[in-house]
Amino acid sequence: MAPGLLILRQDINAPESPIMTPHVQITVEDIRQIAWTLVDLHGPQAIGYADEAVTDLDGQGKVEGADAWRALRSVMEDALAGRLDRTGSLSVH
Protein backbone atom coordinates (compact mmCIF):
# COMPACT_ATOMS: atom_id res chain seq x y z
CA MET A 1 0.00 0.00 0.00
CA ALA A 2 1.18 3.51 -0.77
CA PRO A 3 2.20 5.86 2.04
CA GLY A 4 -0.77 7.53 3.75
CA LEU A 5 -1.64 11.15 3.27
CA LEU A 6 -3.64 11.69 6.42
CA ILE A 7 -1.95 12.74 9.62
CA LEU A 8 -3.10 10.32 12.33
CA ARG A 9 -3.25 10.64 16.07
CA GLN A 10 -3.70 7.91 18.63
CA ASP A 11 -6.94 7.88 20.64
CA ILE A 12 -5.69 7.98 24.23
CA ASN A 13 -9.04 6.72 25.54
CA ALA A 14 -8.76 3.36 23.75
CA PRO A 15 -8.37 0.54 26.31
CA GLU A 16 -6.22 -2.06 24.53
CA SER A 17 -5.72 -1.48 20.84
CA PRO A 18 -5.11 2.10 19.73
CA ILE A 19 -7.80 3.58 17.52
CA MET A 20 -6.44 5.86 14.83
CA THR A 21 -8.63 8.77 13.81
CA PRO A 22 -7.93 11.16 10.93
CA HIS A 23 -6.83 14.64 11.88
CA VAL A 24 -6.21 16.59 8.69
CA GLN A 25 -4.40 19.92 8.61
CA ILE A 26 -2.71 20.02 5.23
CA THR A 27 -2.13 23.30 3.38
CA VAL A 28 -1.69 23.86 -0.33
CA GLU A 29 2.02 24.40 0.31
CA ASP A 30 2.13 21.08 2.19
CA ILE A 31 0.60 19.36 -0.85
CA ARG A 32 3.28 20.85 -3.10
CA GLN A 33 6.04 19.76 -0.73
CA ILE A 34 4.62 16.24 -0.40
CA ALA A 35 4.26 15.99 -4.18
CA TRP A 36 7.85 17.10 -4.81
CA THR A 37 9.16 14.77 -2.10
CA LEU A 38 7.41 11.78 -3.66
CA VAL A 39 8.54 12.78 -7.16
CA ASP A 40 12.14 13.25 -5.96
CA LEU A 41 12.13 9.89 -4.20
CA HIS A 42 10.20 7.79 -6.72
CA GLY A 43 10.11 9.67 -10.02
CA PRO A 44 7.21 8.70 -12.30
CA GLN A 45 6.46 5.68 -10.08
CA ALA A 46 4.99 8.16 -7.55
CA ILE A 47 1.95 8.35 -9.84
CA GLY A 48 1.53 4.58 -9.49
CA TYR A 49 1.65 4.87 -5.70
CA ALA A 50 -1.05 7.53 -5.82
CA ASP A 51 -3.19 5.35 -8.11
CA GLU A 52 -2.78 2.43 -5.71
CA ALA A 53 -3.78 4.59 -2.74
CA VAL A 54 -6.87 5.85 -4.59
CA THR A 55 -7.93 2.32 -5.48
CA ASP A 56 -7.35 1.03 -1.93
CA LEU A 57 -9.15 3.93 -0.26
CA ASP A 58 -12.08 3.86 -2.69
CA GLY A 59 -12.39 0.12 -2.03
CA GLN A 60 -12.59 0.82 1.69
CA GLY A 61 -15.24 3.50 1.15
CA LYS A 62 -12.86 6.25 2.31
CA VAL A 63 -13.88 8.84 -0.28
CA GLU A 64 -12.17 11.84 1.34
CA GLY A 65 -8.84 10.03 1.57
CA ALA A 66 -9.13 8.87 -2.05
CA ASP A 67 -9.94 12.42 -3.15
CA ALA A 68 -6.88 13.74 -1.30
CA TRP A 69 -4.68 11.25 -3.15
CA ARG A 70 -6.33 12.24 -6.47
CA ALA A 71 -5.45 15.87 -5.77
CA LEU A 72 -1.89 14.92 -4.81
CA ARG A 73 -1.59 12.82 -7.98
CA SER A 74 -2.59 15.84 -10.07
CA VAL A 75 0.07 18.00 -8.41
CA MET A 76 2.69 15.26 -8.94
CA GLU A 77 1.74 15.07 -12.63
CA ASP A 78 2.29 18.82 -12.91
CA ALA A 79 5.68 18.50 -11.18
CA LEU A 80 6.78 15.67 -13.48
CA ALA A 81 5.61 17.58 -16.57
CA GLY A 82 7.51 20.72 -15.57
CA ARG A 83 4.35 22.75 -14.95
CA LEU A 84 4.97 23.20 -11.22
CA ASP A 85 7.80 25.15 -9.64
CA ARG A 86 9.15 24.16 -6.25
CA THR A 87 8.41 27.64 -4.93
CA GLY A 88 6.05 30.48 -5.75
CA SER A 89 2.33 30.90 -6.01
CA LEU A 90 0.14 27.80 -6.20
CA SER A 91 -3.62 27.50 -6.52
CA VAL A 92 -5.69 24.35 -6.26
CA HIS A 93 -9.03 24.07 -8.08
Backbone torsions as a table, in degrees:
resi	resn	phi	psi	omega
1	MET	NA	145.1	-179.2
2	ALA	-70.4	157.6	178.3
3	PRO	-59.1	143.8	-177.7
4	GLY	-74.9	153.0	179.3
5	LEU	-101.1	-24.4	-178.4
6	LEU	-78.7	143.5	173.3
7	ILE	-86.9	126.3	-175.4
8	LEU	-111.3	149.5	174.8
9	ARG	-129.1	149.2	-178.6
10	GLN	-82.1	136.3	176.6
11	ASP	-78.7	111.1	-174.6
12	ILE	-74.0	-10.7	179.1
13	ASN	-89.6	-3.1	-179.3
14	ALA	-73.3	129.5	-174.7
15	PRO	-67.1	-54.9	-174.6
16	GLU	-115.0	-61.7	-179.3
17	SER	-96.6	131.8	-178.5
18	PRO	-66.0	138.0	175.6
19	ILE	-101.0	126.4	-179.7
20	MET	-97.9	128.7	178.8
21	THR	-121.4	140.5	-179.3
22	PRO	-68.9	138.2	176.0
23	HIS	-137.3	96.9	-170.1
24	VAL	-100.7	124.9	173.7
25	GLN	-144.4	69.6	-176.3
26	ILE	-113.6	126.6	179.1
27	THR	-91.4	169.7	175.6
28	VAL	-60.1	-40.2	177.9
29	GLU	-64.1	-38.1	176.0
30	ASP	-59.9	-43.2	179.8
31	ILE	-60.0	-44.0	178.8
32	ARG	-61.8	-44.9	-178.6
33	GLN	-64.8	-42.7	177.7
34	ILE	-62.6	-44.2	180.0
35	ALA	-59.5	-49.0	-179.4
36	TRP	-64.7	-36.9	178.4
37	THR	-62.6	-46.4	179.3
38	LEU	-65.0	-40.7	178.2
39	VAL	-64.9	-43.3	179.2
40	ASP	-62.9	-39.5	-177.5
41	LEU	-78.1	-36.8	-169.5
42	HIS	-121.8	-6.8	-178.2
43	GLY	60.1	-146.7	-178.2
44	PRO	-59.6	-22.7	178.5
45	GLN	-63.4	-19.6	177.4
46	ALA	-58.4	-33.8	177.5
47	ILE	-63.2	-40.4	177.6
48	GLY	-63.3	-39.1	177.1
49	TYR	-63.7	-40.6	178.1
50	ALA	-64.7	-43.1	178.1
51	ASP	-60.0	-42.4	179.2
52	GLU	-63.2	-42.5	179.2
53	ALA	-63.4	-42.6	179.1
54	VAL	-61.0	-47.1	-179.7
55	THR	-61.0	-47.3	-179.7
56	ASP	-61.4	-47.6	-176.8
57	LEU	-68.8	-39.9	175.4
58	ASP	-60.4	-41.7	179.5
59	GLY	-63.5	-27.2	178.3
60	GLN	-90.7	-0.2	-179.1
61	GLY	76.6	17.9	-179.0
62	LYS	-96.4	77.2	-172.6
63	VAL	-62.8	-43.2	-177.8
64	GLU	-63.6	-41.7	177.7
65	GLY	-63.9	-42.6	178.2
66	ALA	-62.8	-41.6	178.6
67	ASP	-63.8	-37.4	177.9
68	ALA	-63.2	-42.3	178.0
69	TRP	-67.8	-33.3	175.7
70	ARG	-62.9	-43.5	178.9
71	ALA	-63.8	-44.2	179.0
72	LEU	-62.7	-40.0	178.6
73	ARG	-59.6	-42.9	179.2
74	SER	-61.2	-42.1	179.1
75	VAL	-67.3	-39.0	177.5
76	MET	-64.7	-39.2	176.5
77	GLU	-59.8	-43.3	178.3
78	ASP	-62.7	-40.2	179.0
79	ALA	-63.8	-46.8	-179.1
80	LEU	-64.6	-32.5	-178.6
81	ALA	-85.1	-2.0	179.6
82	GLY	81.5	14.6	-179.4
83	ARG	-94.6	-0.3	-176.2
84	LEU	-130.2	121.1	174.9
85	ASP	-79.5	159.6	177.4
86	ARG	-74.4	-22.1	179.5
87	THR	-133.6	169.8	177.3
88	GLY	105.1	-173.2	-176.0
89	SER	-71.2	141.3	179.7
90	LEU	-143.2	133.1	175.2
91	SER	-126.4	142.9	179.6
92	VAL	-115.0	132.2	-177.9
93	HIS	-111.6	NA	NA
